Amino acid sequence: MRDGQLIAAAPQRAIKNSLPDPDRIPFGDELSLKSLTAGRYNLKVTITDVMGGTTATQTVDFEVF
């Protein structure tokens, strides 16, 4: 997000239920910064546990020069 406006969004993805430790789910993705103009941005990641009915969100601010 930049100035409260959504710049990019990734599609929602399901994660396999057969992981050895369900409390620690490894996950990663890539974000290209080439299309972003200089300025301050806010990256927001939201995880939803459909079975448990809970959601967790984490954000981080970053700046492109």
LINTATA-V237202 format. One record per run of one state. SS is the DSSP state (h for helix, s for strand, l for the rest). FROM is the first residue (numbers start at 0). LEN is the number of residues. If there is no record, write none. Layout:
# LINTATA-V237202
SS_FROM_LEN, SS_FROM_LEN
This chain:
# LINTATA-V237202
l_0_1, s_1_1, l_2_2, s_4_1, l_5_33, s_38_11, l_49_4, s_53_11, l_64_1
